[in-house]
Every structure is written in structure tokens, then in C-alpha cells.
Amino acid sequence: MAAQGQQVNGNIGDRDTIFYDNGRSTVHEVQYRKGDFGTWRVYLNNWQTRSIDYLPITTHGRSTAFANPTVTAIRAPSGRPAVAVSMFLPSEGAAPGEGGPLIYYREFATLPDPIAGVAATYFDNRDLTGSTLTRIEPRIDVDFGTGSPSPHLGADQFSVRWTGRVRADRSETYRFYTQTDDGARLWVDGIRLVDDWTDHGVVENSGSLALSAGQHELRMEFYDNGGGALARLLWSSPTTPKAVVPADHLSVPRTGLRGEYFAGISLTGPPRTRPDSTVNFNWGSGFADPNVGAELVSVRWTGRVTPRYSQTYRFHTNCDDGSRLWVNNQLLVDNWVDQGPVERSGTITLTAGVPYDLRMEYYNRGGSALAQLLWSSPSQSKEIVPPDLLSPPTTGGPPVV
């Protein structure tokens, strides 16, 4: 192994693991020359990108040799994610008076959400119900082995739904391939190309579809029952060699809502922002979002809803605890109280095909967590508001009410 341009002839230690932003990284100590304590350095191994990077940590006195690193993910008083790291500075290689323990603290800047890739929603069961976490992934190409995709999920008995758009460069017939252990289902433009919802080792399935050049809707579902867990999406065409569908040909969904997840029940502080296809979550005692916690959480969903019919609609919130709902800037539900699962509703007259601003707010103080948005009309049976009739906001903030 080469490190920072040097050959490692000393010890390598796997010291600690950190889960940050739903990702897993391992902190290593590396000694370039055995017995030379001044050559200890710290490296970070990112399990998602498979990269190993040198951490150029330097004290005020210019010490660069560190050993025994431990790292803890915390939330800063500002509400931003942060890390606290403890290390030991050996006297050999340390600046005068700096040998001994060191504590390092750093907040992470809030980064804009990526638009390339696909939205991945992970569930803590095989049935794609409830939700444990949602994140943007650059492509559908994961191999968890016998491990877990997140510290908030088990290594077995989980499922994933990826949604987004795939761009065809040319108008021709494309073949899409799923390679999974266990089951897989795949739709492109609403047409099911793969339907293999069974337990098995790594199996490849495929289906073909004539596509026009441009963007097409994509949805892939996967579950792991036990043992290894692997899921990949590949494609080929007369002009496209068979390969994993690349990130620069994938983009996040145009449908659904923007979800802003806050630590605390007052919808304040920096939010964790993510795309949610609709509001249909039964988290139980699990995490609404791992970055904000399992309890004392609030969420604001914003976007637009487009009705099918010109008539009076009844919108329903089914929540544990509080909820508020606005459609076209009209307050239809105002139930901001602690409670068990309760449904509240309000009516508004809408015109078919016209997009209307929608905003729903929710909080969970403790215990079970449930949040659902439904609608009904004289021509519309009561149902969860479907993703294809929802669209994210066109501006960077929630509608002003």
C-alpha cells in the first residue's frame, strides 16, 4: 500500500468507524516506518466511494504525527452536523510541549442537494412500507455484502426503491438489466421490464424497450431477505455497450415533494432536505430521517398538486402527532397538538390540470410516528396523493402563507 507517496513499512490500524450522512467511513492510523513514532498519520476509508484519503491534520505547533484516532458524529449547537475527534500525539514528531492527547472539532458546511443520480428510499422490511431513510445515490450499483446499508437498518430484511429519470442519447431500443441478490422489479416509463420478486443469489434479469432520445421515468425496487445484498442496474443498445447506467444519465425525479426535516418540533434550524415521492410514512418508533433523530422531529413538505377533475376535493392528514395543511394558500387542516393517530380534513374546489401550491407541516414529539396525506372527491376514491400528480417547488423555499 502506498500512502501520501510513501511506502508503508510499519503498522496499519483500523481504529474507528463513523456513520455520517448515511455513509460509512473508517479511520485508520498508518505508520510509514516501523518503530518511528514520528511517521504516524491518519487516513479515512470511504466505503461508498471505495477511496482512501490522507487527512492532512496539523496542530498550531505544526505537529503532524497522530495515533489512536477515535471519531464521533455529533450535532453542533448551530444544528449542523459535526465531528469530534480524539487522537494521541507521540512526543516523537510532536512540536515542543504538544505531545499527548488532542481533541479536534469541526462543523460540516451545508451542501446543496445533488440533482444527478436517483432518489433512494430504504425501508426496514421487505415490503417497501414506512421509511427509514432517503438519500441521493449517483447510480444503482450497491454491494453491501453481508453488512448493512446504514446504521439505522439491519443487515437483512430490508428493501429499497430508486426513482428518477434516465436519459437516452439516441432513439433506439434499449435493454435494461438488473443484477440482484435478492428480488428486483424495474419500470421504465411505467412499463414493467423486470419482475423477479423472489429469494435468490445474484441473478441477472432484463427487458427491452424502444425509447426516444431524451428523459424517461425510471423506478427500480429491490429487497434483501438474508445473506449477501447486491443491486445493480445496467443497460445496452445498438450504440451503447453493456454497462452500469452512469450517473450523468440519471437525474432525480421531477415528481413528488421537497421534504425539509428538522431536529426539534418547531420547524426551525438548518433542515435536512430530500425529495419525497409523496407523504405516506409509518415510521413507528424508527427514524423519520437518521440525521435529525427518531423523536422530537418536524417536517415541512412543499410543492404543487395537480387535480384530475374540476370539483371539490377533500384533503386528509393522518398523523401522529400534529399536522397543518395548506392548498392554494388556504389552511385546510390545523391540528398542531400531541395525539395518537388522528385523521383531519378540509375541502377546497380545484380545476383539473391546474397545479396548486401545497404545503404540509408535521411534528412528532415521541412514541410512534405517522404522517400521511390523502385526498378524495366525487370522482376520486380516497387515496394517498400519488407521486405523478405532485411536483417539487420551483423556488428555493416554502410557499409564503
C-alpha positions, 0 to 999 in steps of 0.5 A: 500500500502506498500512502501520501507517496510513501511506502508503508513499512510499519503498522496499519490500524483500523481504529474507528468507524463513523456513520455520517450522512448515511455513509460509512467511513473508517479511520485508520492510523498508518505508520510509514516506518516501523518503530518511528513514532514520528511517521504516524498519520491518519487516513479515512476509508470511504466505503461508498466511494471505495477511496482512501484519503490522507487527512492532512491534520496539523496542530498550531505547533505544526505537529503532524504525527497522530495515533489512536484516532477515535471519531464521533458524529455529533450535532453542533449547537448551530444544528449542523452536523459535526465531528469530534475527534480524539487522537494521541500525539507521540512526543516523537514528531510532536512540536515542543510541549504538544505531545499527548492527547488532542481533541479536534472539532469541526462543523460540516458546511451545508451542501446543496442537494445533488440533482444527478443520480436517483432518489433512494428510499430504504425501508426496514422490511421487505415490503417497501412500507414506512421509511427509514431513510432517503438519500441521493445515490449517483447510480444503482450499483450497491454491494453491501455484502453481508453488512448493512446499508446504514446504521439505522437498518439491519443487515437483512430484511430490508428493501429499497426503491430508486426513482428518477429519470434516465436519459437516452442519447439516441432513439433506439431500443434499449435493454435494461438489466438488473443484477440482484441478490435478492428480488428486483422489479424495474419500470421504465416509463411505467412499463414493467421490464423486470419482475423477479420478486423472489429469494435468490443469489445474484441473478441477472434479469432484463427487458427491452424497450424502444425509447426516444432520445431524451428523459424517461421515468425510471423506478427500480425496487429491490429487497434483501431477505438474508445473506449477501445484498447486491443491486445493480442496474445496467443497460445496452443498445445498438450504440451503447455497450453493456454497462452500469447506467452512469450517473450523468444519465440519471437525474432525480425525479421531477415528481413528488415533494421537497421534504425539509426535516428538522431536529426539534418540533418547531420547524426551525434550524438548518433542515435536512432536505430530500425529495419525497415521492409523496407523504405516506410514512409509518415510521413507528418508533424508527427514524423519520430521517437518521440525521435529525433523530427518531423523536422530537422531529418536524417536517415541512413538505412543499410543492404543487398538486395537480387535480384530475377533475374540476370539483371539490376535493377533500384533503386528509392528514393522518398523523401522529402527532400534529399536522397543518395543511395548506392548498392554494394558500388556504389552511385546510387542516390545523391540528398542531397538538400531541395525539395518537393517530388522528385523521383531519380534513378540509375541502377546497374546489380545484380545476383539473390540470391546474397545479396548486401550491401545497404545503404540509407541516408535521411534528412528532414529539415521541412514541410512534410516528405517522404522517400521511396525506390523502385526498378524495372527491366525487370522482376520486376514491380516497387515496394517498396523493400519488407521486405523478400528480405532485411536483417539487417547488420551483423556488428555493423555499416554502410557499409564503402563507 
